[in-house]
Structure formats: C-alpha cells, structure tokens
Amino acid sequence: MGPKKFSQIVGDIGPERRARIDAIKHAAQAEAVAFNLAQLRKHRQLTQVELAKRLERAQASISAMETSQDNLLSTWRAAVEAMGGRLEMVAVFEDERIIILTGAPAAVPEPTRPNPGMSEVRGAR
C-alpha cells in the first residue's frame, strides 16, 4: 500500500472546523514572532551596550527600556530603527488587517472599505 494523502486520512474538513484550524494557525504564527524589546535585541544579535551606542544613550537606559511594561511608540520606533529596521503597527479586525502609519505625513487620504478581491493587509509599504 502506497503513501496516503492527508485528506484521505482525516476526511473532508467542514467550514467550521477549517475556520477553527485557521484561527489556531494564525495565532501560532503571531506568537512565533512576538518579541519584547530585549528578545528583539538579542534576536538581532546586539548587546545592550551596542544598542545604547546606536541610540546615543547609556547602557542603563537600554536596560530600563527593556524592563518597562509600557514603552512609548517613539521608544520602539527609535530602537527598531537603530537595529536597522522599520516599525510598523497593524490594527487587526475580524475581517481585515490595516497598517497604521506611525509617522503619518501631513495629508493622509481618507480610508476606503476594501474591495472583496483586495489583499488582506492594506496601508503604507
């Protein structure tokens, strides 16, 4: 007997079960890349001293940032940019994900409802 396809083993998956599976999969993916500031710094292979130099701050201030329970958005932006990245913020709704502009220009176009065929994530690139 040869190898079986997954669908042959589990049978048909109904829409409710598929929705639950997709929700669990989405949550797992989100958790897989959720870092606090210290974890992000370590993931980028930087020491507190190296990040402090890039931010022109004392190492103690990096330690304070990493242990804070409520950093400002500007603190996150500065830290991420010092690591060579760009901070993006996403509003997640049941039916869509929208990138929030964190350094919004003076004139921002009015939001529009997505067309049914539009991509799931909208916003600035």
N, C-alpha and C positions, 0 to 999 in steps of 0.2 A: 504494500500500500504506500503510495507516494505522499508527499507533504500536502497538508490541507491549508486552505485559505482561512484567514481569521474569521471571515463571515460564515464559513462552514462550521466552525467550532461554536461561535456564540449565537448564530442565527441572525435574524433581522433585528435591528435596533429601532425601536419606536421613537417618535419625535420627542416625547417627554424624557425618555432615557438619554437620547442624544443631547438634549439641552442640558441635563444634569452633568453628563460627561464633559461637555464643552465648558461649562461653568467651572468644574473642578480643574480642568486642564488650564483654563485662563488664570485661575487663582494660583495654581502651582507655578506657572510661568512668571507671574508678578512677584511671587515670593522668592523665586530663584534669583532675581536681580535687585532685590530690595536691600540696600545697604544704609547704615548710618554713616555719618561723616568719617569716623575712624576706620570703618570697614572699607569705605570707598578709597581713602588714602592708602591703606595697606594693599588693596587690590591694584592700585596704580603704582605700587612698589615705591612709595615715598615714605620717608621718616617725618616725624613732626618737625624736626629741625629743617629739613629740605623744604617742606611746605611753608614753614614760617619765613624762610629766606625769600621764597617766591612772593609771599604776601607782604613782605617787609614788616613783619611783626615778630614778637618774641615767641619762643617755643611754648612758653607758659600760656599764651593766648590761644594757641592751637589746641592745647590740652583742654582749656576751658570751653572752646567751641565744641570739641568732641564730646564733652560730658554734659553739655547743655541739653535740656529737654525741649527747648523752644528757640532755635536759631532763626534769625531774620532771613527772609528770602535773599536779601543782598549779601548776607554772610555765605549762604550756599552758593550764590552766583559767583562771588569772588573766589571761593575755594575751588569750585569746579573749573573756572577759567584758569586759575593758577596751575591746575593739573593738566591743562591743555584741552579741556572740554568746553561744552556749551550747555547751560542749564535750560531744560525745557520742562514746562509744567503742563500736565494734561488733566482736564476735567473729564471724569468718567461717568457717563449716564448709562441707563439700561440699553438705549438704542444707538449711542454714539460716543466717540471719544474726541474731544476737541483740545487742541494745543492752545494753551493760554500764553499770550505774549507777555513776557516778564519785563521786557524793556521796550514797551509799546511806543511806536512813533506817534507824533502829534495827531495825525489823521489816520484813523483806523476805519475801514469800511464797515458798514452795518452787517451784522451776521445774517446769513440766509439759512433756511432749512435745507438739508441735503436732499438731492435727488435720489430716488431709490437706487440708482446704479452707482452712486458716488462711493469713493473709498471710505473706509471706516474711520480713519484719522484725518482731521482737517486742521488747517492752521498754517502758521509760518513754517517755512523749511529752513 
